Structures are given as structure tokens and as C-alpha cells.
Amino acid sequence: MSSPPGSAPPAAVFLSYASEDADAARLICDALRAAGAAVWFDQSELRGGDAWDAKIRRQIRDCALFLPVISSHTQARLEGYYRLEWKLAVDRSHLMADGKVFFVPVVIDETTDGAARVPDKFREVQWTRMSGGEPTPAFVARVQHLLGGPDTEPLRRSAAERGASIAVPAARVARTRWRATAAAIVVVAAVLDERARADPQNLDVRMKLAVTLAWLKDTLRAQRELATIETAWREQLNPDRAWDLASFYAASGDAARAVPLLRQALHQGTGIAPLTVYQLKLDPWWNEIRATPEFQALLADPPPMPPPIEGAKR
């Protein structure tokens, strides 16, 4: 923990994870701390004892955001201290106003929300998928926004389905977020670059690196990285990969290439949370192309949502 005993840093994130996921949790912690966030991250393998238990309870009571790391490891273990952390966080959430953002669940592997052994409260909010715990610039920016912005965020699925209106952030707000999260994004890029060098055949890692470099405005490196994998990526294109490729072009300010890919990705995909129009309206990631006629036309006339699957569990 980074804070002195008994202190409560403002706007702190509590990171809850199974011990088997400590490496992934460390990546998340490092990126958020590099962005200036206070993160409660307990690395102790010897969990237990009255003093330790009291400290954890106090931090869950005082934290601004509760970030549970969900994985096959949390699935496999029916008992664990992290489950008590989850329960304490859920108990606290019952005292909160409807719509207040508190839970920010992160999935670090292929675990799905339908099969996940998690509290129902976790399913009411937007989930983020991060392979191996590698944070994306968009995730760091979102957490930074939640810690420093309003208490509510209209990303809940029920709100999206009701067609709730979401205000588009001003461009100067996006620039402020960029400055606040630049250090964290550099950390993410370094981690991805190391992973890509170790496993150059891993297209997913190399695409994430290309997208992150584009966000950092390292245009030449970003284009060089994409050029080596784009053909193979497009050969395996699906809605999830279309979303990733659109992210690259959007960070590069290329709406003409990004928007057709977004049309393929909207409401589709196999991830925890398929891309929605409401995310496009809210997420600062798309600010580089937000004012373009192509992007505005997409918001005004998006592809229709597919019909729900009969008997599917949300």
C-alpha cells in the first residue's frame, strides 16, 4: 500500500484480485499510478490477521473506485479472501445513489460475464477486457476521468438500452485528460513493446502496441508496427478486430478508415461489452474524429442492434 497507516488518499482505487493474478494486477497498478492515481494494491501472500483485515475493510470503505480483477483463477476458486473483498464492496454499494460509479470490473482472459462467478452488482456496469492485465490508454483515461470527474457515468447497460442521452466531452477536456494520462500511456507502450519483442507472432499484442503508439502521436512507429501485421489482421477480421483497427485509425485522426470499421463492430463482438453508440458518444478515445462528417453520420444513423438471443443470460 502506498499510503501511511490510517490515512485515506483522496480518490483512491482499491484493486482486488486472486493471488494467482498478482502479475496482471501489478501491470494495472503501475499504469494507474503512473497517471497519478492512488491505488491500494496489497501484494502480501499472507493475507489474514486482525490488523490486516481491519486495514482492508477500512480501505474498501474509503476508496473511490473498486476494481475487481476477474479471471479463470477467480472462477476456479470458490473460496478466497478476494471474495470477501467483493462482498464488502457490494455491501457498501447498497448505501450509494443509483447511477454512482463504484465498480470497474476488469477481465484479464476469456472469462465471460454470463459464466463469471461474480456478484450481480458487477454485471450492472461496464466491464473492460484487458488480456493479461495490460491496460489500454482508453482504460487509463476512463479511470482518470472517474477519479477526477462526476460521480456518475451513463455507461450502465440498462441506461444504454433505455436510450439515455450522454453529453459529448469538450475537446479541451480531452486535451486535459491526455496530459494527465500521458505518463501512464508511456508505461503501457513500454510493456507492450517488451511483449511484442518477446513474441513477435502475437498479433493482438502488436495491434495494441500500434494503437498505443498512435495515441502517443508516435506516428512513424505506429504505422511501421501496423504495416507488419495489417494484412494478417484483416485476413482474420471480425467485429472485435474491426474495433481494434478502428481505434488505431481514430487515434491517427483518419475517420475515413475508422468509421467503416466501427460500423462492422457496433453491437457485435464476443467480448464482455460489445461496442455501443453510447460509448462512442462518451469515450474520449474518439475525439480525434468526433467532429468529422463520417463520425457524426455514424452517430446519427448507426447500424441496428441485433435481436436478443432467446434465453441468453446477461
HUGIJO-V901195 format. One record per pair of residues at least 6 apart in sequence whose C-alpha atoms are under 6 Angstrom apart, sorted by the first residue. I is the first residue (numbers start at 0). J is the second residue. Records with the same first field share a line. If there is no record, write none. Layout:
I: J / J
//
This chain:
0: 39 / 40 / 41
10: 63 / 146
11: 37 / 38 / 62 / 63
12: 38 / 62 / 63 / 64 / 65
13: 39 / 65 / 66
14: 40 / 66
15: 67
16: 68 / 81
23: 131 / 132
27: 134
30: 183
33: 182 / 183
34: 180 / 182 / 183
64: 101
65: 101 / 102
66: 102 / 103 / 104
67: 104
68: 105 / 106
69: 105 / 106
70: 106 / 107 / 108 / 110
74: 116
98: 151
99: 150 / 151
100: 151
104: 126
105: 126 / 127 / 128
106: 128
107: 128 / 129 / 130 / 131 / 132
108: 130
111: 271
113: 312 / 313
124: 155
125: 155
136: 184
167: 280 / 281
173: 283
191: 208
195: 205
209: 221 / 224 / 225
210: 247
212: 221
213: 221 / 250 / 251
214: 250
238: 263 / 264 / 267 / 268
239: 268
241: 260 / 264
242: 264
245: 257 / 260
248: 257
249: 257
252: 287 / 288
254: 288
265: 274 / 275
266: 273 / 274 / 275 / 304
267: 273
//
